[in-house]
Amino acid sequence: MAPPTPAELQKGSKAINLAKAITTKPDREAGYINAIGLFYKDWNTVGHQARCVAFENAMEKLQASYPNYKEAAIFYALSLDAAASPTDKTYVKQKKQGQY
């Protein structure tokens, strides 16, 4: 899958800022916003792969905080796929997805 375009990243970054401005949100939802916010953080200076890994790490922590919440496991599994290196022929991250 191709990385988002600069216009898409700019739009996403603005959406994250709006979401962060909402003061009344449950902790779990704030965790999602913060996790995806890491993907958009410094998008114009930090590479796509590094931002994917930052999102993956945040989703791993969120999933660990809510182990019985299926959606957290699903989003974590998707973040593993996004952060997987296309040159990794051992498929470490993809295999980890099956655990969730």
N, C-alpha and C positions, 0 to 999 in steps of 0.2 A: 504494500500500500504506500502511496506517495505521501510525504509529509504535507501538512497544510500549507497553503500559500501565505505570503505575508499579509494579504488582506484578511484571510480567514483567521490568522493568528491575532491580528489587531482587533478584529471583531470579538473573538473569544476572550481576549484580555479585558476588553470593555465590559463584557457580560460578567466576568469574574468580579470585577470591581463593583458592579451593581449588586451582585449576590452578596459580596462581603459587607456591603453597606446596610444590609438588612440586619437589624439588631436583635430581632426576636426569631431565633431559629434553634431547633433542638441540636444538641451536641453532635449527634450522628450526621445530620445534614451539614452542619458546619465542617465536619471532618471531610465530607465529600467535596465541599467547596474549596477547602484548603488543599486537598489532594490534587484536584484538577487545576487549581491555581498554580501549583508548582510546574505543571506542564506549560502554562502560559507565561510564567515568570521569566523575565529577561529573554523573551523569545527572539528578540532582534540581535542578541549577542551570544546566546547559548545554543549549541547545536541540538537538533531534533532528538538524537539518541540519548543525550544526557538528560534532556527534559523528560523523555519517556521513562528513563530509569528513576528519576526523582518521583514521578507519578506512581510508578510501580512500588517503590519503597513506602510511600505514603499510604497506598492502598493496602499493602501488606499489614501495616500497623492498624489501619482501620478495620480490616477483616479480623485481626487478632483481638481487637477490642469488642467486636460484635460477632463472635464465632457462630452464633445460632441464626444470624441474619443472612438469608440466602443471597440477597442482592449484593451484600458486601463481598461474598465469595465470588459471585459472578463478575463483578467489576474488577476484583483483584485478578481473576483468571484472564480477563480481557487485557488488563494492564501488563500481565506477563507476556502475552502475545505481542503487544505493542512494543515492549522493551526488548524482545528477542532480537539478537543480532542475526541479520540475514546470512552471515558467513559461518554461524555456529552450526555445524553439521551433527553435533551431539544432541541438539534440541533440548537442552537442559530446562529452559524456561517453559517450553511447550509441554514437556513431560510433567513438570510441576503443576501445570493447569489441571491435570487429571486428579489431583489430590483434593480439589475443591469442587 
